[in-house]
Amino acid sequence: MSTAMTIWRFIRYRFDLSDDQDEATDCIESIRRGIVFKGTNLWTLIFAIFVASVGLNMNSTAVVIGAMLISPLMGPIMGLGLGVGIYDFDLIKQSGKNLAIMVVVSLLTSTIYFLLTPLKGAQSELLSRTTPSIWDVVIAFAGGLAGIVAATRVEKGNVVAGVAIATALMPPLCTAGYGLATGQWYYLLGAFYLFSINAVFISFSTLLVVRLLKFPRKEFVSKEVAFRVRRNVALVVLLTVLPSCVIAYFIVQKAIFESRSDNFVNTELQDNNVQVIRSNAEYNREGGVIHLYTIGDAMDSVAVQKLLRRLPEYGLNKTTLDLHQGIASAAPALDVNVLRSGILEELYAKNESALNEKNQELQQTRAKLATFQKNTEKTRAVAAEFKALQPTVEQLTLNQNLFFNYARQQTDTLPVVCVRFKKKISKTEQTKLYDWLKVRLAADTLVLIQY
């Protein structure tokens, strides 16, 4: 057997999904049961939406996670992908209908809550659900793969609950309800955009795994019916996949543009006399705009033109700069509170960094001082004992010195004792003192110098 064949068999054995796979009919039935929103499922959804809305309103991550754990939102989304994967048009229609019911009930519930609550401010938990990024696509796709793989196992485990938390289907719907309740369409569109990303890519990952595991497809009574249903299914697949591809493309382009913009700002605007207090990269098909708010010395037209010429070097072709220099010239859209907060945060960060450096220096100084005091006390003790053994001693110095050993090409640290006597002592006495010092200093070897 060749090495390549051995490696291939090893890989197939390790990644094989058939060992603990449940019967396909049981998996389909299990997913089908989670599709319908009536009775228990509907009330559970309403209660979970209320809990999640409270968590977002109070900025409590723990409460939001708890709501995601009890919500039954995954059923219709996975059912949609399953229906497409096995050509079950009835399952697709049923999943789509219940998905619509789920969205409408969730929006109504969260809207009612945010209309009644006295807390109208947008907390960070809410704001984080309004600006999707490429990472949301990756999380939704990978989470959907994990969810459908777990759903096809004999032992389901707790993966589906983890997927519900990771993909975060419920918080975006609650945030969309907040946007409806407060009339802020940015929140509504941004949050619903994030929910659409999660729903589309979870369904798409379900479709892929169902096809990979070769679930039995729908049988039809005639070729005409089979063709019509497959055509409709193909249309649903196309309508499902194409928007997600477009969404993914623009998310990637936006992420790349923002990364290049940050690199440009951090590299080109490092003048100590010009401080960037806020920058915002706004991507569009024409190229984009970088909004810059600065304090300090104002840049003249020559400096601004130089910055514009540098933009293509960062891959920012057709990008323009919207420059606001100084607080007085800042655009009205610049929130003074945001400006003040940004300055305070930067000052705090710099002071904290400087304080940490000073603390490290202080600790190092204290360690050196403690070592010096310890060596001083040790030298005094050794000097007193040495005087008792050899009364003719006049001076004694005790240090730890570095010695480079050329034979072994390494550095050793050895005790060095320098002594001065009223008159030079004999070799025998010097040997006795040497042996005594080795025992007293607990050293295998040392250097004794008589001067």
ZAMARGU-4260 file (C-alpha; in steps of 0.2 Angstrom, whole numbers, plus 5000, padded with zeros to 4 digits):
<rodrens>
0) 5000/5000/5000 | 5007/5017/4995 | 5010/5031/5007 | 4998/5042/4999 | 4984/5029/5001
5) 4988/5026/5019 | 4987/5045/5023 | 4971/5046/5013 | 4963/5032/5023 | 4969/5040/5039
10) 4961/5056/5035 | 4945/5048/5030 | 4944/5038/5046 | 4947/5053/5057 | 4934/5065/5048
15) 4921/5051/5044 | 4904/5057/5050 | 4895/5040/5047 | 4900/5031/5063 | 4888/5040/5075
20) 4876/5047/5062 | 4857/5045/5067 | 4845/5038/5054 | 4841/5051/5041 | 4822/5050/5043
25) 4824/5053/5062 | 4835/5068/5059 | 4823/5075/5046 | 4808/5072/5059 | 4818/5080/5073
30) 4821/5096/5063 | 4803/5096/5056 | 4797/5096/5074 | 4807/5112/5078 | 4800/5121/5064
35) 4782/5124/5070 | 4779/5140/5080 | 4763/5136/5091 | 4759/5133/5109 | 4775/5130/5119
40) 4787/5135/5105 | 4778/5152/5102 | 4777/5156/5121 | 4795/5151/5124 | 4800/5163/5110
45) 4790/5178/5117 | 4797/5175/5134 | 4815/5173/5127 | 4812/5189/5117 | 4807/5199/5133
50) 4822/5192/5142 | 4834/5197/5128 | 4826/5214/5127 | 4829/5217/5145 | 4847/5211/5144
55) 4850/5223/5129 | 4841/5237/5138 | 4851/5234/5154 | 4867/5231/5145 | 4869/5213/5153
60) 4878/5201/5143 | 4874/5186/5155 | 4855/5190/5153 | 4856/5190/5134 | 4866/5174/5133
65) 4852/5166/5145 | 4839/5172/5133 | 4848/5164/5118 | 4849/5148/5127 | 4830/5146/5129
70) 4825/5153/5112 | 4819/5141/5098 | 4825/5151/5084 | 4836/5138/5075 | 4821/5127/5069
75) 4814/5136/5054 | 4831/5142/5048 | 4838/5124/5048 | 4822/5117/5041 | 4824/5129/5026
80) 4841/5123/5023 | 4836/5105/5025 | 4821/5107/5013 | 4832/5114/5000 | 4845/5100/5002
85) 4832/5086/5000 | 4821/5094/4987 | 4806/5095/4999 | 4796/5110/4993 | 4782/5108/5006
90) 4796/5108/5020 | 4803/5124/5012 | 4786/5133/5012 | 4782/5127/5030 | 4799/5133/5036
95) 4798/5150/5027 | 4780/5153/5034 | 4786/5149/5052 | 4802/5159/5049 | 4791/5174/5044
100) 4780/5171/5060 | 4795/5170/5071 | 4802/5187/5064 | 4785/5196/5066 | 4782/5189/5083
105) 4800/5194/5089 | 4799/5211/5082 | 4782/5215/5089 | 4787/5208/5106 | 4803/5218/5107
110) 4795/5234/5100 | 4781/5233/5114 | 4795/5231/5127 | 4805/5246/5121 | 4789/5257/5119
115) 4785/5253/5138 | 4802/5254/5146 | 4808/5271/5153 | 4826/5267/5148 | 4828/5273/5130
120) 4847/5275/5128 | 4856/5263/5117 | 4869/5253/5127 | 4884/5244/5120 | 4875/5228/5119
125) 4863/5236/5107 | 4875/5245/5097 | 4886/5230/5094 | 4871/5222/5084 | 4870/5236/5071
130) 4886/5235/5062 | 4889/5217/5054 | 4907/5213/5049 | 4915/5199/5039 | 4917/5189/5056
135) 4898/5188/5057 | 4898/5179/5041 | 4912/5167/5046 | 4903/5164/5063 | 4886/5161/5055
140) 4893/5149/5042 | 4904/5139/5055 | 4891/5139/5068 | 4878/5133/5056 | 4889/5118/5051
145) 4892/5114/5069 | 4873/5114/5072 | 4868/5103/5058 | 4882/5091/5061 | 4876/5090/5079
150) 4858/5088/5074 | 4862/5073/5063 | 4871/5063/5078 | 4863/5050/5088 | 4869/5059/5104
155) 4864/5077/5101 | 4874/5085/5115 | 4874/5104/5119 | 4881/5110/5102 | 4865/5117/5096
160) 4864/5128/5112 | 4881/5134/5109 | 4877/5138/5090 | 4862/5148/5096 | 4874/5159/5107
165) 4888/5160/5094 | 4877/5165/5079 | 4866/5177/5090 | 4849/5176/5081 | 4839/5184/5094
170) 4848/5200/5099 | 4848/5207/5082 | 4829/5205/5081 | 4827/5214/5098 | 4838/5228/5092
175) 4827/5229/5076 | 4812/5231/5088 | 4822/5245/5097 | 4824/5254/5081 | 4805/5252/5077
180) 4800/5258/5095 | 4812/5273/5094 | 4810/5277/5076 | 4829/5275/5072 | 4829/5266/5056
185) 4848/5264/5057 | 4846/5252/5071 | 4832/5243/5062 | 4841/5240/5046 | 4858/5237/5053
190) 4851/5224/5065 | 4840/5215/5053 | 4854/5215/5041 | 4864/5205/5054 | 4850/5193/5057
195) 4848/5190/5038 | 4867/5186/5037 | 4865/5173/5051 | 4849/5166/5044 | 4856/5164/5026
200) 4872/5156/5031 | 4865/5144/5044 | 4853/5138/5030 | 4867/5137/5018 | 4878/5127/5029
205) 4863/5115/5033 | 4861/5113/5014 | 4879/5108/5012 | 4880/5095/5026 | 4863/5087/5021
210) 4870/5085/5003 | 4887/5079/5010 | 4878/5066/5021 | 4867/5061/5006 | 4850/5062/5014
215) 4836/5054/5004 | 4828/5067/4992 | 4810/5069/4989 | 4802/5057/4976 | 4789/5063/4964
220) 4775/5054/4955 | 4780/5061/4938 | 4795/5069/4929 | 4785/5085/4926 | 4781/5087/4945
225) 4799/5083/4949 | 4806/5095/4936 | 4794/5109/4942 | 4799/5106/4960 | 4818/5105/4957
230) 4816/5121/4947 | 4808/5130/4961 | 4820/5123/4973 | 4834/5129/4962 | 4826/5146/4962
235) 4825/5146/4981 | 4843/5141/4982 | 4848/5155/4970 | 4838/5168/4979 | 4846/5162/4995
240) 4864/5161/4990 | 4865/5176/4979 | 4861/5189/4992 | 4872/5181/5004 | 4886/5181/4991
245) 4883/5200/4988 | 4882/5203/5006 | 4898/5194/5010 | 4907/5203/4995 | 4902/5220/5002
250) 4907/5215/5020 | 4924/5210/5014 | 4926/5225/5004 | 4921/5236/5019 | 4932/5227/5031
255) 4947/5229/5019 | 4944/5247/5016 | 4942/5250/5035 | 4959/5241/5038 | 4968/5251/5025
260) 4960/5267/5032 | 4966/5263/5049 | 4984/5259/5043 | 4984/5275/5033 | 4979/5286/5048
265) 4990/5277/5060 | 5005/5279/5049 | 5003/5295/5040 | 4996/5306/5054 | 5009/5304/5068
270) 5014/5322/5069 | 5016/5327/5088 | 5008/5344/5084 | 4992/5335/5076 | 4982/5324/5086
275) 4968/5313/5078 | 4954/5312/5090 | 4942/5303/5079 | 4942/5294/5062 | 4928/5286/5053
280) 4930/5276/5037 | 4914/5277/5026 | 4915/5264/5012 | 4905/5266/4996 | 4907/5259/4978
285) 4915/5275/4972 | 4930/5272/4984 | 4925/5279/5001 | 4928/5294/5012 | 4939/5295/5028
290) 4932/5307/5040 | 4946/5314/5051 | 4944/5326/5067 | 4960/5333/5073 | 4966/5345/5086
295) 4982/5354/5087 | 4991/5363/5073 | 4981/5365/5057 | 4988/5357/5042 | 4990/5369/5027
300) 4984/5364/5009 | 5001/5358/5005 | 5001/5345/5019 | 4983/5340/5015 | 4988/5337/4996
305) 5003/5327/5002 | 4991/5316/5012 | 4979/5314/4997 | 4994/5309/4986 | 4999/5295/4999
310) 4981/5287/4998 | 4984/5276/4983 | 5000/5268/4991 | 4988/5261/5004 | 4976/5254/4991
315) 4964/5268/4994 | 4961/5274/4976 | 4947/5286/4973 | 4946/5289/4992 | 4943/5307/4998
320) 4947/5315/5015 | 4934/5324/5025 | 4946/5334/5037 | 4940/5344/5052 | 4954/5353/5061
325) 4952/5359/5078 | 4936/5359/5089 | 4930/5375/5083 | 4930/5369/5065 | 4923/5352/5068
330) 4907/5347/5059 | 4891/5348/5068 | 4889/5330/5067 | 4904/5328/5079 | 4897/5325/5096
335) 4906/5335/5109 | 4903/5321/5122 | 4911/5308/5111 | 4925/5320/5108 | 4928/5323/5127
340) 4926/5304/5130 | 4939/5300/5117 | 4952/5313/5123 | 4949/5307/5141 | 4951/5289/5136
345) 4967/5292/5127 | 4974/5302/5141 | 4969/5288/5153 | 4978/5275/5142 | 4994/5285/5141
350) 4994/5289/5160 | 4991/5271/5163 | 5005/5265/5152 | 5017/5278/5160 | 5011/5273/5177
355) 5014/5254/5173 | 5032/5258/5167 | 5036/5268/5183 | 5029/5254/5193 | 5040/5242/5184
360) 5055/5253/5187 | 5051/5255/5205 | 5050/5236/5207 | 5066/5234/5199 | 5074/5247/5210
365) 5067/5240/5225 | 5074/5223/5220 | 5091/5230/5218 | 5090/5239/5234 | 5085/5223/5243
370) 5099/5214/5235 | 5112/5227/5240 | 5106/5227/5258 | 5107/5209/5259 | 5124/5209/5252
375) 5129/5223/5265 | 5123/5213/5279 | 5131/5197/5273 | 5148/5206/5271 | 5147/5213/5288
380) 5144/5196/5296 | 5158/5187/5286 | 5170/5202/5290 | 5167/5200/5309 | 5169/5181/5308
385) 5184/5183/5297 | 5192/5195/5310 | 5190/5182/5323 | 5199/5169/5313 | 5213/5181/5307
390) 5215/5196/5318 | 5228/5204/5306 | 5215/5207/5293 | 5213/5226/5289 | 5201/5226/5275
395) 5189/5214/5267 | 5178/5216/5251 | 5165/5203/5246 | 5156/5203/5229 | 5147/5192/5216
400) 5157/5194/5200 | 5154/5187/5182 | 5168/5177/5175 | 5169/5171/5157 | 5176/5154/5154
405) 5185/5153/5137 | 5187/5134/5138 | 5168/5131/5141 | 5163/5147/5132 | 5151/5152/5146
410) 5148/5164/5160 | 5149/5160/5178 | 5145/5170/5194 | 5158/5167/5208 | 5160/5175/5225
415) 5176/5186/5225 | 5184/5190/5242 | 5198/5203/5243 | 5207/5204/5259 | 5221/5215/5265
420) 5232/5210/5280 | 5244/5220/5291 | 5257/5207/5284 | 5255/5194/5271 | 5250/5177/5278
425) 5257/5160/5273 | 5250/5148/5260 | 5244/5136/5273 | 5234/5150/5282 | 5227/5156/5266
430) 5221/5138/5261 | 5212/5137/5278 | 5204/5153/5276 | 5199/5148/5258 | 5191/5132/5264
435) 5182/5141/5278 | 5175/5154/5266 | 5168/5140/5254 | 5159/5133/5268 | 5153/5150/5275
440) 5147/5156/5258 | 5140/5139/5253 | 5150/5140/5237 | 5158/5126/5227 | 5172/5138/5222
445) 5177/5156/5225 | 5191/5168/5221 | 5202/5174/5236 | 5213/5188/5233 | 5226/5194/5245
450) 5233/5212/5242
</rodrens>
